[in-house]
Amino acid sequence: MEEYLTIAEVAARLKITPKTVKNKMAAGIIKRGVHYFSPQGLGPCFRWSALIAWLEHGKSLKGRNEFGA
C-alpha cells in the first residue's frame, strides 16, 4: 500500500526543513509526477516509495545535483 505524505511529514522523515523541501520542489529536484502530485484543492502529496527509491540510489540531500537534477 502506498503511503502519501505532506511537506511537513517529508521534512520530518528526511530531517530537513519544510523550506528545504519547497526549495527542492521549486528547483525541480523533487519532481511533480515522480515524487509528488497535487490534487486540486489540496497541498502536495508525496509518494514515500518514490522518495525512498531516490534515496536508495545514492543521491545526496546536500549539494547541487540532487534527485538526478
N, C-alpha and C positions, 0 to 999 in steps of 0.2 A: 504494500500500500504506500502510495506517495505521500510525503509529508510536505506541507506548504507552510512557509514562514513569513513573518513581517520583516521589515528593515531592522527593527529593534531586536527581534529574535535572532536574525542572521548575525548582526553585530555582536550580540552576547555570545553566541556559539563560537564565532571566529576570534573573539577577544579584540575587536576593533570598535571604533565608534560608529554610530549611525551615520555621521557626517562622512566618514571614510567610505561606507557602503554607497551613499548617494554620489559621492565624487567618482567612484568606480563605475557607477551606472552612467553618469553623465559623460564620462570619458569613453564609454563603450567597452570597458574592461569586463564588467558584468553585463552580459548581453540579454536584451529583451528577446524572448522566443527561445533562448537557450537556457539561461539561468533563472529567468523570471518571466511572468506575464502580468498584465494589468487589466483585470476585468473592469468594465465600465462601472463607475461609481465606487470602486474600491481602490485601495492602495496596491502597490506591487506585491505579488505573491511569488516567493522564491521557492524553487524546487530544491529541496535539500540534497536529493540524489545527484542533481546536476552540479551543485557546489562541491559535493564530496568527490565526484569524478574529476573535477578540475583540480582539487587539492591532491588527489592521489597520483596525478600525472606530474607531480613535482614542481608545479608552478608556485612561485612565492607571492605572499600577500604584500611584500615590500618591494620597491623598485619600480622601474618603468614598464617593462614588457610583461605585464601580468595577464592572466586569463588568455594567453595567446595573442594579446594585442601588441 
